[in-house]
Amino acid sequence: MTLLNYLTTLGLSQPKAPSLDFLSTFTERHLERFSFNNLAVLLHQEISLQSQAILHKVVQQGLGGYCFEHNKLAYEALSLCGFEVRLVLARVINNDERPVPRTHRITLVKLAGEHYLVDIGFGAACPIKPLALANRLPQQAGFERYQVVQNNQQEYELWQLRENGPFLLYRFDLAHYSDADCEMGHFYSHKHPHAAFVNNLVVSQKSARETYVITNERLTHHSASGRESRLIASSEALFEALTQVFNLSSEQEVCEFLFSHYLAPRLDNMQP
């Protein structure tokens, strides 16, 4: 499996020259095809950030992954295609200001003198199109809107403009980062006992028209017309969602483990 095979899977080939059209198509097709999920984290599987391991897991096996996997693929594939790329690490805020480490990998792309934010590894909140870093106005991406803001500490913030108000997704700067920094953030994200991905089931997949997301005991569908949510009340329902909604290969025994450890306790707490 090579990066060229990965591009072929997306119905793409190396462009003659970097372009915004290619960058937009690449972003959208990856998000449509490959799911964001932390199943390997919850199943205590080893998660390698080596390129071949990511290609095998995410692309060849179709198992999806999280930001350190998806966005490394983007970085390397876009670099192969002649784009000027830059690795950036962000602090995930999710509208809750608190001290947090840098645990989210994103990619900045410089094209025709402009910088674009490309993120294919932030789950349901991923912008499905590249966002211009210098544009301070709301930017449309599929059926959603985003805004890039620069705060008074000269950091960049990515806001999602939701019906109930702006929602701060993450914050980043333009310091120099390397794969070593990613390994540290990755270790925290899948090993630290208080890390979000260690304690919650998250699965999502999106297109320009709609998004499906599992957050623990709920399966939610988002689109321009609104959202619908339902409880995942059994391991059988979880199996159906993973295999039919997200097209993930899974086993009933795995779903029984995930349900009993991460969904059932939350459902029990909902009981009157």
N, C-alpha and C positions, 0 to 999 in steps of 0.2 A: 504494500500500500504506500503510495506516494502522495505528495501534495497535488500533483497533476491528476491523480485518480480522484482525489477529494473534489477538485474543481469539476471534473467530469460528472461526479455524482450530483453536483448542483446544476448540471447542464451548461457549464461554462468552460472556456479554454483561456489560455493566457492572452490578454488583450495586446494589440499592437502597441498601444500606449495607454498609460493610466488615464482614467476618465471618471467623472462623477457618476455617469450612467452605470458604468461597470461596478463602481463601489456601492451604489444603491441596490443594484440587482443582486450582487453578492450577499449583502446584508440581509435582504428580504428572503432570498432562497435558503440561506443557512437557517434562519429562524423558523421558516416553514417546515424544514425537513428534520431538524435535529432538536430533541427535547432538552430543556434545562431540567436537571434533577440532581438530588443528592442521595440517590438510592445506594450508591457504593459506600457513602459515608455511613449511613445507618446500618448497612450490612457488614460493616467493619472490614471492607475489602481494601487492599492496597491500591492507592491511586497514584500512578506515576505521572510526572509532568514531562517525561521524555517524549519527543515528537512522535516517534513510532508507536509508542504505547497509546498516545491520544488518538492517533489516526486509527489504530486497531479498535479501540474501545468505542469512540464516538462515531466514526465513519463506517468502518467495516462491519462492526457488530451492531451498530445502530442503537447503542445503549445510552447515548447522551452523556451529560456531565454538567459541571458547573464552571464558574468564570475562568478559573485558571487553566481549564482544558479548552473551552470554546474560544476564548480570546487569544490563547497562544496559537491556535489554528489560524485565526484571522490574521494575526501579526505575521506569521510565516508565509501564509498563502499570498497575502497582499504584497509582502516584500518580494516574493518570487515573481509577482506580476508587475514589478517595477515601481510600486508605490513607495514613497518615502514615509516610513512608519516609525512611531515612537511608543515605547512601553510606558504606561502610566499606572500608578496605584492610587486607589481612592479609599476614603473612609465612608462606609455605608451608614447613612443617617436614618433613612426611612421615617422622616418627620419626628424623630425622637432625639433631641440633642443630649448627648452623653459622651463621655470619653470612650473612643473606640479605636482600635488599630486599623491599619490600612490592609483590608482583606479583599479588595475588589480590583481585578485587573481589567484595564481598558486599553484601547489603541487610539492614538492620535495619528491622523494621516494628513500630510501636507501636500496640497494639490493646487497648482497654479497660484502659488503664493498664499493660499487660504488653508487654515487648519480645520479639520473635521473630526468630530468625536464618533468613533465606530465602536459599538458595544453589542456583541452577540451573546453575552454571558450574564445578563442580569434578570433572567427569568421573565415573568409576565410583564414587568415594567420596562423591558428593553425597547428603546426606540428602533423601529423597524427600518428607518432610513438614517444615513449619516446626518449629524447635526453640525452646522457651521459654528465654530467656537466664537467667532467675532460678532455673530448676530445676536443682539440682545432682545430681539422681538420674539414672540411665540413662533415656534416652528412646527408645522404639521408633519406627522409621521404615521401613515396609515390613518386609522380613525382616532388617533390620539394626538395631543399637543404637548410640546415640551418647551422649556425656556432655559437657556444657559445664562447664568448670572455670575458676575465677578464681585466678590464681597470686599470689605475694606481691609482684609488681610491679603488681598491679591490672590485669593484662591478662587477656583471656579466651582460653581454649584450647578448640578443638574436638577431641575424641577420638572415634575409632571403636573400639567394643568388639568386637574380633575373637576368634576361637577361640583364637588363640595369644597373646592378651594385648591390652591397650590400645595404640592406635596414634595418635600425635599428628599430626593433619592440618595444622592451622594455628593461628596466634596473632594476635590483633588487640586494638586498644584503641578507645576512643570519641572519639578526636581528630576534628577537623573535616577532611574531605577533599573534594576537588572533581574535576571532570572533568580539570583540569590535572594533578592527581596521577595520574589514570588514564592519561593520555597518556604520562606518564613511565614508569609500570610497564609499559604496553603496548609502548613502544619497547624497553625492556629485554627483555621476554619474547619478542619476535619478531625482534629484531635483534642482541642481544648474542651473541657467538660461544660463550659458555659457558652460555647459557640452555637450560633443559631442553627447551623446545619447539623449539629450533633444531636439536637433536641427536637427537631421539627421535620416532618415530611413535606417536601416541596417538589412539585413537578409542574412544568408548564410548556406550552408550545403555542406559537402565534403566527398569524399572517397579517396582511394589511387590513383585513376585514374583521378578524375575531381573534380572541385569545381564550385558551382553556388553561385552568390552573387548579392544581390540588394544593391546598394548604391544610395539612393535617386532616381533619375529619370532613372538610368541605371540598366539593368540586364546583368550580365557578366558571361560567361562560360570560365573557365580556364582548360587546360589539358596540357599534355606533348607536344602536337602539336601546342599549342598557345592559343590565347584567342579570343573570339568573344563577342561583346557588342552591345546591342540595347537599344533604348529609350523606357521607359514605358510612353506612350503618353496619357493614359486615365485611369480612375478608373477601367474600365473593364479589361484593360491589367494588372493592378496591381492585381486585383482579380484572374485572370487566373494564374499569376505567383505564388502568395501565395498558391493557392489551388492545382495547378497541378505540379509546379516545386518543391515546398517545402512541399506539402501535409499538409498544415496548414488549420485548420478549420477557416473560415472567413466569414463575411457577406458583401454584396455589399455596405451597408451603411457605414460600417467601412472603406472600401477601398475608398469610396467617401470622407470621412473625411481626411484620410491620404493623398490622392492625392491632395486635394484642399489646405491643409495646408503645405505640405512638398515637393511635387513634382511639382505641377503646377507653383509656383513662380519661381522655377529654370528653368523650361521649358520656361516661359515667358522671363526670362533674356537671353535666348539663341536666341531669335528672333532678326533678323537684324533691 
